[in-house]
């Protein structure tokens, strides 16, 4: 690592993208991770896609069971 850096020609926000997505890493228990990998291999879809489908379904179930808030 250099002791000094020259930023005199730097451009603020040059690589910033307003539409860039944010991904939340999710760290799973080892046994659950192994089970998801096995199920993903069995079904022929990625672990990410399988986990996303399960989470979406669970959120739908929670939404369906939660009474609407009064405004």
Phi, psi and omega per residue, in radians:
X1 nan 2.371 3.136
X2 -1.269 2.679 3.093
X3 -1.366 -0.418 3.122
X4 -2.474 2.573 3.090
X5 -2.191 2.552 -3.141
X6 -1.810 1.933 3.134
X7 -1.865 0.336 -3.062
X8 -1.136 -0.436 3.141
X9 -1.850 0.230 -3.125
X10 -1.261 2.633 3.112
X11 -2.083 2.090 -3.135
X12 -1.179 2.277 3.085
X13 1.351 0.258 -3.074
X14 -1.027 -0.693 -3.096
X15 -1.855 0.108 3.122
X16 -1.248 2.325 3.057
X17 -2.176 2.085 -3.117
X18 -1.116 -0.551 -3.095
X19 -1.574 0.146 -3.127
X20 -1.137 2.428 -3.133
X21 -1.454 2.793 3.083
X22 -2.069 2.241 -3.137
X23 -1.953 2.243 3.119
X24 -1.601 2.020 3.100
X25 -1.234 2.443 3.108
X26 -2.116 2.156 -3.121
X27 -1.775 2.100 -3.048
X28 -1.761 2.711 2.987
X29 -1.031 2.535 -3.081
X30 -0.977 -0.789 -3.130
X31 -1.119 -0.726 3.122
X32 -1.155 -0.709 3.124
X33 -1.081 -0.760 3.111
X34 -1.113 -0.700 3.131
X35 -1.140 -0.758 3.104
X36 -1.081 -0.734 3.118
X37 -1.082 -0.737 3.133
X38 -1.127 -0.760 3.126
X39 -1.165 -0.663 3.108
X40 -1.114 -0.752 3.101
X41 -1.098 -0.720 -3.119
X42 -1.123 -0.697 -3.092
X43 -1.572 -0.231 3.115
X44 1.397 0.350 3.068
X45 -2.111 2.894 -3.107
X46 -1.298 2.765 3.078
X47 -1.037 -0.725 3.141
X48 -1.046 -0.809 -3.136
X49 -1.132 -0.730 3.126
X50 -1.097 -0.836 3.137
X51 -1.108 -0.690 3.121
X52 -1.094 -0.789 3.122
X53 -1.061 -0.760 3.134
X54 -1.115 -0.787 -3.136
X55 -1.116 -0.724 3.110
X56 -1.067 -0.755 3.142
X57 -1.134 -0.749 3.126
X58 -1.124 -0.697 3.115
X59 -1.132 -0.705 3.083
X60 -1.060 -0.730 3.123
X61 -1.126 -0.733 3.114
X62 -1.128 -0.779 3.117
X63 -1.056 -0.714 -3.123
X64 -1.178 -0.553 -3.102
X65 -1.562 -0.141 -3.100
X66 -1.687 2.177 3.117
X67 -1.150 2.571 -3.138
X68 -1.171 2.510 3.090
X69 -1.378 2.473 3.083
X70 -1.399 2.405 -3.122
X71 -1.623 nan nan
